[in-house]
């Protein structure tokens, strides 16, 4: 039997193998990749949704309604701020206190009444004055004819 001192010595001087280093690098790289799915809490458990399928999210008090490109809607018990924390790394932007959008689904930018955005699902969403500069900055990368 090994003594406590021998076990401690082995543990202290244990070498890290090449496979352990490779696994650590893989985990660290995966943390920096944008997520492709999100888990929505439901009454039965969790529903997994492709992030790329989300057109927009709308605040409804302490709930958020998620609108998808297949015309489905999901109501979850999370604030829009919580949803924004998860989806912002995938390019979603907050255009209003009540609206978070996926810019991939923007169809039109209207300059009426301070500005609004028309999404591919036909919804017209107001842009708040404080967020308007961010939207203009985002669109500066789009080629205009």
For each residue, the residues with C-beta under 8 A, 3 or more apart:
1:
2: 6 7 10
3: 6 7
4: 7 8
5: 8 9
6: 2 3 9 10
7: 2 3 4 10 11
8: 4 5 11 12
9: 5 6 12 13
10: 2 6 7 13 14
11: 7 8 14
12: 8 9
13: 9 10
14: 10 11
15:
16: 20 21
17: 20 21
18: 21 22
19: 22 23
20: 16 17 23 24
21: 16 17 18 24 25
22: 18 19 25 26
23: 19 20 26 27
24: 20 21 27 28
25: 21 22 28 29
26: 22 23 29 30
27: 23 24 30 31
28: 24 25 31 32
29: 25 26 32 33
30: 26 27 33
31: 27 28
32: 28 29
33: 29 30
34: 51 89 90 91
35: 38 51 86 89 90
36: 50 51 52
37: 48 49 50 51
38: 35 48 49 51 54 86 87
39: 46 47 48 49
40: 46 47 48 49 66 74 76
41: 45 46 76 77 78
42: 45 46 47
43:
44:
45: 41 42
46: 39 40 41 42
47: 39 40 42 74
48: 37 38 39 40
49: 37 38 39 40 53 54 66 68 74
50: 36 37 53 54
51: 34 35 36 37 38 54 87 90
52: 36 90 102 104
53: 49 50 68 69 70
54: 38 49 50 51 57 66 67 68 69 87 92 102
55: 67 68 69 101 102 105 119 120 121 123
56: 66 67 99 100 101 102 105 119 121 123 125
57: 54 64 65 66 67 80 83 84 87 92 99 100 101
58: 64 65 67 80 98 99 100
59: 63 64 79 80 97 98 99
60: 63 64 65 75
61:
62: 77 78 79
63: 59 60 75 76 77 78
64: 57 58 59 60 75 76 78 79 80 82 83
65: 57 58 60 73 74 75
66: 40 49 54 56 57 73 74 75 76 83
67: 54 55 56 57 58 73 121 123
68: 49 53 54 55 71 72 73 74
69: 53 54 55 105 120 121
70: 53
71: 68 121
72: 68
73: 65 66 67 68
74: 40 47 49 65 66 68
75: 60 63 64 65 66
76: 40 41 63 64 66 83
77: 41 62 63
78: 41 62 63 64 82 83
79: 59 62 64 82 83
80: 57 58 59 64 83 84 94 98 100
81: 84 85
82: 64 78 79 85 86
83: 57 64 66 76 78 79 80 86 87 100
84: 57 80 81 87 88 92 94 100
85: 81 82 88
86: 35 38 82 83 89
87: 38 51 54 57 83 84 90 92 100 102
88: 84 85 91 92 93
89: 34 35 86
90: 34 35 51 52 87 102
91: 34 88 102 103 104
92: 54 57 84 87 88 100 101 102 103
93: 88 100 101 103 131 134 135 138
94: 80 84 99 100 131
95: 99 100 101 117 125 126 127 128 131 134 135
96: 99 125 126 127 128 131
97: 59 128
98: 58 59 80
99: 56 57 58 59 94 95 96 125 126
100: 56 57 58 80 83 84 87 92 93 94 95
101: 55 56 57 92 93 95 105 106 117 119 125
102: 52 54 55 56 87 90 91 92 105
103: 91 92 93 106 138
104: 52 91
105: 55 56 69 101 102 119 120 121
106: 101 103 109 117 118 119 120
107: 118 119 120
108: 117 118
109: 106 115 116 117 118 135 139
110: 115 116 117 118 124
111: 115
112: 115 116
113: 116 126
114: 126 127 129 132
115: 109 110 111 112 126 127 132 135
116: 109 110 112 113 124 125 126 127
117: 95 101 106 108 109 110 124 125 127 135
118: 106 107 108 109 110 122 123 124 125
119: 55 56 101 105 106 107 122 123 124 125
120: 55 69 105 106 107
121: 55 56 67 69 71 105
122: 118 119
123: 55 56 67 118 119
124: 110 116 117 118 119
125: 56 95 96 99 101 116 117 118 119
126: 95 96 99 113 114 115 116
127: 95 96 114 115 116 117 131 132 135
128: 95 96 97 131 132
129: 114 132
130:
131: 93 94 95 96 127 128 134 135
132: 114 115 127 128 129 135 136
133: 136 137
134: 93 95 131 137 138
135: 93 95 109 115 117 127 131 132 138 139
136: 132 133 139 140
137: 133 134 140
138: 93 103 134 135 141
139: 109 135 136 142
140: 136 137
141: 138
142: 139
143:
144:
145:
